[in-house]
Structures are given as structure tokens and as C-alpha cells.
Amino acid sequence: MQIDTTRSMKRFVSLLLIPVFALALSGCFHAEVTTDKQPSGQTIEKPWATGFLFGLAMPGAKIDAAQQCSNGVAKVETKQSFLNGLAAGFTFNLYTPMSVTITCAAGGSMSSVIPPPDFEVPSDVDEIETAEVLHSAALESARTNKPIRVKMD
């Protein structure tokens, strides 16, 4: 009995390449946004935030962290876990879930103090005066290339 080595080698290579390509194409997505605030031990986790069309539309990823993080947010981390990627692969990326983890900021940090406004619009002024204050604030922001806080009563 003679063994066809060429055919056996092709089969071996094809069986080896399938898991290699599957592993390579299942690359997990990961992004992290960090603020200047000190992190606390409190986290908000959403392991299956709903997304569609390769993650371009993420209606299920909205998380209201303001209610749970009274001192603000220190870090937001999004990633596509292996199971998230598997679900996306089965649906040809029409459904693309991701895991979202929000780390709340620790209390007492100086960055959690809200600075006073740069401009104020009193409640008893008309629309023209309001527009003038907003225009001045916009000019100041353009001049300094920094955000300007405006308080409107």
C-alpha cells in the first residue's frame, strides 16, 4: 500500500490553517479612556453592550454613570471579548456586542471640584444681551484655544 504524501501534506496544512486563521481573525478589540481623576474601587460593568453594523451603531452601549459615580468617571474601558467576537462572527458583524467597564473616580480629588464659570448670563437680560455674552465667550475660547464655562441663570 502506497501513501500519497502530497495529498496528506495538503490535508495536514489545511487542517492546521483553519484554527490559525480562526484565531487570527478573532482578534479582540480594546480601547481605554483615562481621565485625570483618581480611580476608586467602584466599577460599572456591562458585558454585552449592544452594537450593530461592525460597531458603528451602539444604541445599547449608553450607560448613565452619573447616578452611580457621584465623583465622576476615572476610566472607561471598552473591549470585544472572545464571546462578543464569536457572536459578531455568527451574525457576520450585523450584531456586534462589546464589554464596557466604567471605573468611578475617588472622592476628594481636586479635579472633581467644578471651577467657577468664566462668563455669566443673568436671568433678567434679554436675548440680545445673552447673545453678546455668548459671543464674548466664543471669542475668548477661540483666542485661548480652551473651553469656556458659561453660567446661565
N, C-alpha and C positions, 0 to 999 in steps of 0.2 A: 504494500500500500504506500502510495507516494503522497506527501503533504504539499499542497500548493502554498509555498511560503509567501508569495506576493499577495495572494488573497487574504491569508491570515494576518499579514502585516497591515494591510489596508483596514481590515476589520478592527484590529487592535488600536490603530491610530484613531479611527473614527469613534470607537468607544471611549477612548481617552479624551478626545477633543470635546465631546458633548459636555461632560461635567466641567471641564476647564472653561469653555465658553459660557456655560450657565453661571459659573461662579464669577467670571469676569464681568458679565453683563448685569449681574445683580448688585452692582456697586451701590453702597448705601450713601445717601445724601446727608450732609451735616452742615449746619450753619449756626453760629453763635454770635449774639449781640450783647456786649457788656457795657454797662453804664459806669459812671464814676462812683456810684454808691456802694457801700459795703454790703455784701450778701448776708442774709440771715439763714437760719436752718429751714425756714418755711418755703415750700415749693408747691406749685400748682402743676399737675400733670394731666395731659390729655393724650393718651397713646394712640388714638385713632381719630385725629382731626381730619374731617372730610375734605377732599380736594378732587377736582375734575380736570381733564384735558392736560395731562402732564404736569399738574400742579399749578396751572395758570389761573384757575378759578378755585379759591379756597373759602367757600362760604361757611364751612364747619370749623375753620381754624380760629374764629373770633372768640377770644376769651376775655371776660371783663375782670381784669386783675385788680382794679381799683377797690372793689369791695373786700377782697381778701388781703391785699398788700397795702396797708394803711400808710406805710412809709415810702411807697413807690416800688419800682422794679429795679433789681440789680443786674439780672441777666435773663435773656430769652434764648432758648436753645431749641432749634428745630432739626429733626433728623428723620430719615426714612429707614426704619428698621428692616431687617430681613423679611419679617412677616408683612410689613407695609409694602415692601417691594414685590413680594410674592403676589399679594392681592392686586397690585397695579399691573403686574405682568399677566395675570389671568384675564384681566379686563382690557388688555392692550393699552394701558395708561388712560383709559377713559375715567376710571375711578383711581385716584392716586392719594391714598391716605398718608399722613405723616404723624410722627410723635412730636408733641410740643411740651417743653418743660419751662416753667417760669419760676425764677428764684426771686423771692421778695427781698427788699432792702432792709437792712437792720435799722432800728430806731436810733435817734440821737446823732446821726451823721450830719455834718454841716451842709452837705449837698441836698438834704431833704428840706432845708429851710427855703421858703419861697421868697425871692428877692422882691423889694418894692417895685411898683410899676415905674417906667420911665416917663410915661405920659398919662394924664387922667382926663377923662371927659365927664364933667359934672352932669347930673341928671336934668338940670334946668336949662340946658342950652339947646338951641335949635339945630336943624340939620346942617346948616352952613358952617356953624362953629364946630360941630362934630367932624365934618369933612376936613376942616382946616387942621384940627388936632391930628386926625388920622394921616393927613398929607404930611404934616411935620414929622410924625413918627416914621412914615415910609422914607422920607428924605434922610432922616437920621440913621435908619437901618442901612440904607444904600451907602451913606457916607462912611459908616464904621464897619460895614460888612458883617454886622452882628444882629441877632434878633432883638427886637424892642418890645417890651411889655407895655400894653395899653390897658388901663382900667376904665371900664365904662360903668357908671352908676345907674 
